[in-house]
Amino acid sequence: MYPVSMLNSCINFLFFINTALLYRPIFLSGHRKRKMDKIFTPFKLGHLTLKNRLVMAPMTRSRAEYDGTPADLAVEYYAQRAGVGLIVAEGTQPSDDGQGYLMTPGIYTDAHVVGWKKITSAVHNKGGHLFIQLMHTGRMNHPDNTPHHRQGVAPSAIAPGVQMFTATGMQDIPVPRELTTEEIHNTVADFRYAARRAVEAGADGVEIHGANAYLIHQFLAPSANQRTDEYGGSIENRARFALEVAAAIADEIGADKTAIRLSPGSQIWGINEGEEGPALYRYLVAELNKLGLSYLHIMHMGNEALLGELRVLWTQPLILNRPGKSRESIGDDIQSGLAELESYGQMILANPDFTSRVKTGAPLNSADPATYYGGGVEGYTDYPVMH
């Protein structure tokens, strides 16, 4: 026999469980409403006021003209997606040396500026904002992909050991040329100049691509950087190039128009940050934080402990990108306070009306990988929208 008090407790507990199950949709809808309220509350980002906290992540589409001028079709592509709070445009080379892929845009000639002005004007006319991502591919280059058949440059003359798509098919990426110290300084100047041209083209700012195995990431990783000068060896030396680029751009266009993207722990295309990787990012983020940049954009590779540490070190807005994140978890990192904004790539690529679908819970279109790179309208500006 059990005491009456214990039986009453059991009855009450079962009643609570049944009630919770019965009203679970109400509990979930309340949680969803709080998330939606947070996502769609305007957010102050430096000199901008974003209409929501959803960000379009930068995505290479390889649809520019051969000289790097954005094609007219890109105007429609970006304008279609101006419902998000911020668009981070595709990786854009800051110089001839910065190009590695076919048909990627640049932002260092007058023609480039004219092409980007059409895009930024179209986005602004829709009430959106746009940062241009400055991407120097470094050793991730094949000369056949560049107008002048330029050899790739890198911290050290080490090939990534992978292949790259070219007009004649997949080819091995050749050994890059090691940058001299003077050339590194010139490359910093290239980034500075490109940032100025981006603002001339109407961009609200620039995001420095320090992730995904490109030039800045190559300097960070010992597997790509075996220099013995002030840009190699110690954590401080390997972080020097990234910090110099960020400082130069902030000085040129203002810290509130300058941002950076990092991918701590990423091991792709021959990149290995080694055991010192977490310590390197703690140092780098703490130093970047001193510059007062507009935001830090992290492509999260799974180290939650490190992400938490970087969140503490970074006191400006944080944009978080979790590759493969589910539809149901949109807004979770904003709701928890881990990030101020969340970025999405494929979901926005395939859903020009992404914000409306998130707000209403409508189904999402699926992206077609066969049309990611190159081509025309198909898989670019022809994804259906809700009516």
C-alpha positions in Angstrom: 0.0 0.0 0.0 1.2 3.5 -0.8 0.4 6.6 1.3 -2.5 8.7 0.1 -0.3 11.7 -0.4 2.0 9.7 -2.8 -1.1 8.6 -4.8 -2.3 12.1 -5.0 1.1 13.3 -6.2 1.1 10.6 -8.9 -2.4 11.6 -10.1 -1.3 15.2 -10.2 1.8 14.3 -12.2 -0.2 12.2 -14.7 -2.7 15.0 -15.1 0.2 17.5 -15.8 1.7 15.2 -18.4 -1.6 14.7 -20.2 -2.4 18.4 -20.1 1.1 19.2 -21.5 0.7 16.7 -24.3 -2.8 18.0 -25.0 -1.7 21.6 -25.3 1.8 21.0 -26.8 0.9 22.8 -30.0 0.0 25.9 -28.0 3.3 25.8 -26.1 5.2 25.3 -29.4 3.3 28.0 -31.2 4.1 30.4 -28.3 7.8 29.6 -28.6 7.6 30.1 -32.4 5.9 33.4 -31.9 8.7 34.6 -29.6 11.3 33.5 -32.1 9.5 35.3 -35.0 9.1 38.4 -33.0 12.8 38.4 -32.3 13.8 37.6 -35.9 11.6 40.3 -37.4 12.4 43.1 -34.9 14.6 45.8 -36.7 18.2 45.6 -35.7 20.8 48.4 -35.5 24.0 47.3 -37.3 26.6 50.1 -37.2 25.3 52.9 -39.4 22.4 50.7 -40.7 19.0 49.8 -39.4 18.2 46.3 -40.7 14.5 45.4 -41.1 15.1 41.9 -39.7 17.8 39.7 -38.4 18.1 37.3 -41.4 21.2 37.5 -43.5 21.9 36.1 -47.0 25.3 34.4 -46.8 27.8 35.0 -49.6 27.6 32.4 -52.4 29.8 32.2 -55.5 27.5 31.9 -58.6 30.1 32.3 -61.4 27.8 34.4 -63.6 29.9 37.6 -64.0 31.3 38.8 -67.3 34.7 37.5 -68.2 36.4 40.8 -67.1 34.8 40.6 -63.6 31.9 43.0 -64.2 28.7 41.8 -62.6 26.2 40.7 -65.3 22.8 42.5 -65.6 21.1 39.3 -64.4 22.7 39.7 -61.0 20.7 42.9 -60.5 17.5 40.9 -60.5 19.0 38.1 -58.5 20.0 40.3 -55.6 16.9 42.5 -55.8 14.7 39.4 -55.5 16.3 38.6 -52.2 16.3 42.1 -50.6 13.6 41.0 -48.1 16.4 39.8 -45.7 17.9 42.3 -43.3 21.3 42.1 -45.0 22.7 40.6 -48.1 26.4 39.7 -48.1 27.2 39.5 -51.8 29.2 36.7 -53.4 33.0 36.6 -53.1 34.5 39.4 -55.1 38.1 39.7 -56.0 40.0 42.8 -54.9 42.6 42.5 -57.7 43.7 40.4 -60.7 45.7 38.2 -58.4 42.7 37.6 -56.2 40.7 35.7 -58.8 40.8 31.9 -58.7 37.4 30.8 -60.2 35.7 31.3 -63.6 33.4 34.2 -64.0 33.6 35.7 -60.5 33.1 39.5 -60.1 35.7 42.0 -59.2 35.5 45.4 -57.5 38.7 47.3 -58.6 37.9 48.8 -62.1 35.5 51.5 -63.2 33.5 48.9 -65.1 33.2 46.8 -61.9 31.9 49.8 -60.0 29.3 50.6 -62.7 28.1 47.0 -62.6 27.8 46.9 -58.8 26.0 50.3 -58.7 23.1 48.7 -60.6 22.9 46.0 -58.0 23.2 48.1 -54.9 20.6 50.6 -56.2 18.2 47.8 -56.9 18.6 46.3 -53.4 18.3 49.8 -51.8 15.1 50.5 -53.8 13.6 47.3 -52.2 14.6 48.5 -48.7 17.5 46.2 -48.4 21.2 46.5 -47.5 24.2 44.9 -49.1 27.8 44.3 -48.1 30.2 43.1 -50.8 32.5 40.3 -49.7 36.1 40.8 -50.6 37.6 37.4 -51.5 41.2 36.8 -52.5 41.4 33.1 -53.3 45.2 32.9 -52.9 46.4 29.4 -53.9 42.8 28.3 -54.7 43.4 29.3 -58.3 43.9 27.9 -61.7 45.5 30.2 -64.3 43.1 29.0 -67.0 40.3 30.6 -65.0 41.8 34.1 -65.1 41.9 36.5 -68.1 45.7 36.9 -68.0 46.5 33.3 -66.9 48.0 34.4 -63.6 49.6 32.0 -61.3 48.1 31.8 -57.9 49.9 33.5 -55.0 50.0 32.3 -51.4 51.9 32.6 -48.1 54.1 29.6 -49.1 54.6 27.7 -52.4 52.4 24.8 -51.3 49.7 23.4 -53.5 46.4 22.5 -51.8 46.4 19.0 -53.3 42.9 19.3 -54.8 41.4 19.9 -58.2 39.4 22.9 -59.5 36.8 23.3 -62.2 38.0 25.1 -65.3 36.5 25.6 -68.8 38.2 22.4 -69.9 37.0 20.4 -66.9 38.6 19.5 -63.6 42.3 20.1 -63.3 44.9 19.9 -60.5 45.6 23.2 -58.8 49.2 24.1 -59.5 51.8 25.2 -56.9 51.3 28.8 -56.1 54.0 31.5 -56.0 55.1 32.6 -52.6 54.4 36.2 -51.9 57.3 38.4 -51.0 57.0 40.6 -47.9 56.6 43.7 -50.2 53.9 41.9 -52.1 52.0 41.1 -48.9 52.0 44.9 -48.2 50.8 45.5 -51.7 48.0 42.9 -51.2 46.8 44.8 -48.1 46.7 47.9 -50.2 44.7 46.1 -52.9 42.1 45.2 -50.2 42.0 48.8 -49.1 41.5 50.1 -52.6 38.8 47.5 -53.4 36.9 48.5 -50.2 36.9 52.1 -51.4 35.6 51.2 -54.8 32.9 49.0 -53.1 31.6 52.1 -51.2 31.8 54.1 -54.4 29.6 51.4 -56.0 27.0 52.0 -53.3 27.7 49.1 -51.0 26.8 49.6 -47.4 30.1 48.0 -46.4 32.5 45.1 -47.1 33.0 41.8 -45.5 36.5 40.4 -45.6 36.6 36.7 -46.5 38.9 35.2 -43.9 37.4 31.7 -44.1 37.0 28.6 -46.4 40.7 28.1 -47.3 41.2 31.3 -49.2 44.2 33.7 -48.8 43.6 35.0 -45.3 42.8 31.5 -44.0 45.9 30.3 -45.7 48.0 32.7 -43.7 46.3 31.4 -40.5 47.0 27.7 -41.2 50.5 26.1 -40.7 49.7 23.6 -43.5 49.6 26.5 -46.0 51.9 29.0 -44.2 55.5 27.9 -43.5 57.0 31.4 -43.7 59.9 32.4 -41.4 59.3 36.2 -41.5 56.8 38.3 -39.6 53.9 36.6 -41.3 54.7 33.1 -40.3 55.5 30.9 -37.3 53.8 32.2 -34.2 50.1 32.7 -33.7 50.6 36.5 -33.7 52.6 36.3 -36.9 50.1 34.1 -38.7 47.2 36.4 -37.7 49.1 39.5 -38.8 47.9 39.6 -42.4 44.2 39.3 -41.4 44.6 42.1 -38.8 46.4 44.4 -41.3 43.8 43.9 -43.9 41.0 44.7 -41.4 42.7 47.7 -40.0 43.5 49.1 -43.5 39.9 48.8 -44.7 38.5 50.2 -41.4 40.8 53.2 -41.8 39.7 53.6 -45.5 35.9 53.3 -45.3 35.2 53.3 -41.5 35.0 50.5 -39.0 31.2 50.6 -39.1 31.4 49.5 -42.8 34.0 46.8 -42.2 33.3 43.2 -41.3 35.0 39.8 -41.5 34.1 36.2 -41.9 36.0 33.3 -40.2 35.5 29.5 -40.2 37.4 28.2 -37.1 38.2 24.6 -37.4 37.5 24.3 -41.1 39.7 21.6 -42.7 39.1 21.8 -46.4 41.4 21.9 -49.4 44.6 21.2 -47.5 43.9 23.6 -44.7 44.8 22.4 -41.2 45.1 24.9 -38.4 46.8 22.4 -36.0 46.5 22.1 -32.3 46.9 25.8 -31.9 43.8 26.5 -33.9 41.5 27.5 -31.0 44.2 29.6 -29.4 44.8 31.3 -32.7 41.2 32.3 -33.1 40.9 33.5 -29.5 43.8 35.8 -30.2 42.6 36.9 -33.6 39.0 37.6 -32.5 40.2 39.5 -29.4 42.5 41.7 -31.6 39.8 42.2 -34.3 37.4 43.3 -31.5 39.6 46.2 -30.7 38.9 47.6 -34.2 35.2 48.1 -33.5 34.1 46.4 -36.8 30.5 46.2 -37.9 30.2 42.5 -37.3 32.0 39.1 -37.1 30.5 36.4 -39.4 31.3 32.9 -38.2 30.8 29.8 -40.3 30.5 27.4 -37.5 32.3 24.0 -37.9 31.1 22.3 -34.7 33.3 23.4 -31.8 30.6 24.7 -29.5 33.1 25.4 -26.6 35.2 27.6 -28.9 32.2 29.3 -30.3 31.1 30.2 -26.7 34.6 31.6 -26.0 34.6 33.7 -29.2 31.1 35.1 -28.3 32.5 36.4 -25.0 35.6 37.9 -26.7 33.5 39.6 -29.5 31.5 42.5 -28.2 30.1 43.7 -31.5 27.2 42.0 -33.4 27.8 38.4 -34.4 26.3 36.7 -37.5 26.2 32.9 -37.1 26.1 30.5 -40.0 25.5 26.8 -39.2 25.8 24.8 -42.4 23.0 22.3 -42.8 20.8 24.0 -40.2 17.2 22.8 -40.2 14.2 24.9 -41.0 12.8 24.3 -37.6 15.9 25.8 -35.8 15.8 29.1 -37.7 16.1 31.8 -35.0 17.3 29.6 -32.2 20.7 31.2 -31.9 19.1 34.7 -32.0 16.6 33.6 -29.3 19.3 32.2 -27.1 21.5 35.3 -27.4 24.4 33.5 -28.9 24.1 35.6 -32.1 22.5 38.8 -33.1 21.8 37.7 -36.6 21.7 34.3 -38.6 22.9 33.8 -42.1 21.6 31.3 -44.6 22.9 30.3 -48.0 21.1 27.6 -50.0 17.7 28.3 -48.3 17.8 31.9 -49.6 19.3 30.9 -52.9 16.2 28.7 -53.6 13.7 31.0 -51.9 13.7 34.7 -53.1 10.9 35.3 -50.6 12.7 33.5 -47.8 11.5 36.0 -45.1 7.9 35.6 -46.0 8.1 31.8 -45.9 9.9 31.9 -42.5 7.3 34.3 -41.1 4.3 32.3 -42.3 5.7 28.8 -41.9 5.2 28.1 -45.7 7.2 25.3 -47.3 10.6 26.1 -48.8 11.8 25.4 -52.3 14.8 23.0 -52.6 18.0 24.3 -54.1 19.3 22.6 -57.3 23.0 22.0 -57.0 23.3 21.5 -60.8 22.7 25.2 -61.3 24.8 26.7 -58.5 27.6 27.8 -60.8 27.5 29.4 -64.2 24.6 29.4 -66.6 21.8 31.9 -66.9 18.3 32.3 -65.5 17.8 28.7 -64.5 18.5 28.1 -60.9 19.3 31.8 -60.5 16.3 34.1 -60.9 13.6 31.6 -61.7 12.9 30.0 -58.3 9.1 30.3 -57.6 7.7 32.7 -55.0 4.5 32.5 -53.0 1.4 34.2 -54.3 
